[in-house]
Amino acid sequence: MNEERYLRQEADPLTVRIAERLGERQQKLDRMAAWDQSEKASRLRPLYWAAPLAACLVAVVLIAVWVKQETSPLDELGIACPELTEYRAASPELDEIAGLLQNEEFDQALKATAAALGESDALIKEYSEWNDYLGEDEDLVYSRNLERTVNSELRWTYIYLLLKKGQNRSAKKEIRKYLRYPEFCEHMEEAEQLLEKI
């Protein structure tokens, strides 16, 4: 402030005028710089809301992909866990498998079901051989059909467990085996839907 007075007192009118113009010029340059800053800020303003929006969209897509991978065909079709309650008395293996299923110990249930299914397949084959050898014996036919019914339920349980563990290719093979004997397929409609789904 003192400098301005000093300049005005000591300087000629032309110098004073030049000093004032330079001051005005500096004020204009300062205002222009402020406008540039606000213009840059206004250009960046969409980024302030677009970046979080993009992050949310990416999160939604990733969650959707993860959920789709986690969803099994069983869940999509609403297929419940087999109970085996009707057949528990048929063998201790079925009782053990039913217990493992109730406790959701699917790895152990898968192993136990595979072993029981192998034994059941062998027994059916044996019944068929006896039937070929002896002819149509009523007791033999009844025993074989009973075993086929148990075998069908075991195979259905095995299919369920394979799908639970994400082994869709193996499950597909087992579904085809399951559907070979429609008279013993209690879950035929569900099996056909699964075959289309996987």
C-alpha positions in Angstrom: 0.0 0.0 0.0 2.8 2.4 0.9 4.6 1.3 -2.3 1.5 2.4 -4.3 1.5 5.8 -2.7 5.2 6.1 -3.2 4.9 5.1 -6.8 2.1 7.6 -7.3 3.9 10.4 -5.6 7.3 9.9 -7.2 6.2 8.6 -10.6 4.9 10.4 -13.6 1.3 9.8 -14.7 2.4 7.4 -17.5 4.3 5.2 -15.0 1.4 5.2 -12.7 -0.9 4.2 -15.5 1.4 1.4 -16.6 1.6 0.1 -13.0 -2.2 0.1 -12.6 -2.6 -1.8 -15.9 0.0 -4.3 -14.9 -1.9 -4.8 -11.6 -5.2 -5.2 -13.5 -3.5 -7.7 -15.8 -2.3 -9.7 -12.9 -5.8 -9.7 -11.4 -7.1 -11.0 -14.8 -4.4 -13.7 -15.0 -5.3 -14.7 -11.4 -9.1 -14.9 -12.3 -8.3 -16.9 -15.5 -6.2 -19.4 -13.5 -9.1 -19.7 -11.0 -11.5 -20.4 -13.9 -9.2 -23.0 -15.4 -9.0 -24.7 -12.0 -12.8 -24.7 -11.7 -13.2 -25.9 -15.3 -10.8 -28.8 -14.6 -12.6 -29.6 -11.5 -15.9 -29.6 -13.4 -14.5 -31.9 -16.0 -13.3 -34.3 -13.2 -16.6 -34.0 -11.3 -18.2 -36.9 -13.4 -15.3 -39.1 -12.4 -16.0 -38.5 -8.8 -19.4 -40.3 -9.1 -18.5 -42.5 -12.1 -15.6 -44.3 -10.4 -17.6 -45.6 -7.4 -20.4 -46.5 -9.8 -18.0 -48.5 -12.0 -16.6 -50.2 -9.0 -20.1 -51.2 -7.8 -20.9 -52.6 -11.3 -17.8 -54.7 -11.4 -18.6 -56.0 -7.9 -22.1 -56.9 -9.0 -20.8 -58.8 -12.1 -18.2 -60.6 -10.0 -20.8 -61.6 -7.4 -23.2 -62.8 -10.1 -20.5 -64.9 -11.7 -19.5 -66.3 -8.3 -23.1 -67.1 -7.4 -23.6 -68.8 -10.8 -20.6 -71.0 -10.3 -21.6 -71.9 -6.7 -25.2 -72.8 -7.7 -25.5 -76.5 -8.5 -28.1 -77.9 -10.8 -29.6 -79.5 -7.7 -30.3 -76.1 -6.2 -31.6 -74.7 -9.5 -34.1 -77.5 -9.9 -34.9 -77.6 -6.2 -33.9 -81.3 -5.8 -33.7 -82.3 -2.1 -31.2 -84.6 -0.5 -32.2 -88.3 -0.7 -33.3 -89.7 2.7 -33.0 -93.5 2.2 -35.4 -93.9 5.1 -37.4 -96.7 3.4 -34.3 -98.8 2.8 -32.3 -98.3 5.9 -33.3 -101.7 7.3 -32.1 -103.3 4.1 -28.4 -103.0 5.0 -26.1 -101.3 7.6 -24.4 -99.5 4.7 -27.6 -97.7 3.9 -28.1 -96.7 7.5 -24.5 -95.3 7.6 -25.1 -93.4 4.3 -28.3 -91.9 5.6 -26.5 -90.7 8.8 -23.7 -89.2 6.7 -26.2 -87.4 4.6 -28.1 -86.0 7.6 -24.8 -84.7 9.0 -23.9 -83.3 5.5 -20.6 -85.2 5.4 -20.8 -85.5 1.7 -17.2 -86.7 1.0 -17.6 -89.7 3.3 -21.1 -90.3 2.0 -19.9 -90.3 -1.5 -17.3 -93.0 -0.7 -19.7 -95.1 1.2 -22.4 -94.8 -1.5 -19.9 -95.8 -4.2 -18.9 -98.9 -2.2 -22.5 -99.9 -1.5 -23.5 -99.3 -5.2 -20.6 -101.5 -6.3 -21.8 -104.3 -4.1 -25.4 -103.8 -5.2 -24.4 -103.9 -8.9 -22.5 -107.1 -8.3 -25.4 -108.7 -6.4 -27.8 -107.8 -9.3 -25.4 -109.3 -11.8 -25.3 -112.5 -9.6 -29.1 -112.6 -9.5 -29.3 -112.3 -13.2 -26.8 -115.1 -13.7 -28.8 -117.3 -11.3 -32.0 -116.4 -13.2 -30.4 -117.3 -16.5 -29.2 -120.6 -15.0 -32.4 -121.6 -13.0 -35.1 -119.9 -15.1 -37.8 -117.6 -13.8 -37.8 -118.5 -10.1 -40.3 -116.3 -8.2 -38.2 -115.9 -5.2 -35.2 -115.0 -7.3 -37.1 -112.5 -9.4 -38.5 -110.9 -6.2 -35.0 -110.7 -4.6 -33.5 -109.2 -7.8 -36.3 -106.6 -8.1 -35.9 -105.7 -4.5 -32.2 -105.2 -5.0 -32.9 -103.2 -8.2 -35.1 -100.9 -6.2 -32.4 -100.4 -3.5 -29.8 -100.1 -6.3 -31.9 -97.4 -7.9 -32.1 -95.4 -4.7 -28.4 -95.8 -4.1 -27.6 -94.6 -7.6 -29.9 -91.6 -7.1 -28.0 -90.8 -3.9 -24.7 -91.3 -5.7 -25.9 -88.9 -8.5 -26.9 -86.3 -5.9 -23.5 -86.5 -4.1 -21.6 -86.3 -7.4 -23.4 -83.1 -8.3 -22.9 -81.7 -4.8 -19.2 -82.2 -5.3 -19.3 -80.6 -8.8 -18.5 -83.9 -10.7 -21.1 -83.3 -13.4 -19.5 -85.5 -16.0 -19.6 -88.6 -13.7 -23.1 -87.7 -12.6 -24.3 -87.6 -16.2 -23.0 -91.1 -16.8 -24.8 -92.3 -13.6 -28.0 -90.6 -14.6 -28.0 -92.5 -17.9 -27.5 -95.8 -16.0 -30.2 -94.8 -13.6 -32.7 -94.2 -16.5 -32.0 -97.7 -18.0 -34.6 -99.3 -15.7 -37.6 -96.9 -15.7 -39.7 -99.2 -13.7 -37.3 -98.7 -10.7 -36.8 -94.9 -11.2 -38.6 -93.1 -8.5 -37.0 -89.8 -9.5 -37.3 -90.2 -13.3 -38.6 -86.7 -14.0 -35.9 -85.1 -11.9 -33.2 -87.2 -13.5 -34.3 -86.2 -17.0 -34.3 -82.5 -16.0 -30.8 -82.9 -14.5 -29.6 -84.6 -17.7 -30.8 -81.6 -19.7 -29.3 -79.2 -17.2 -25.8 -80.6 -17.0 
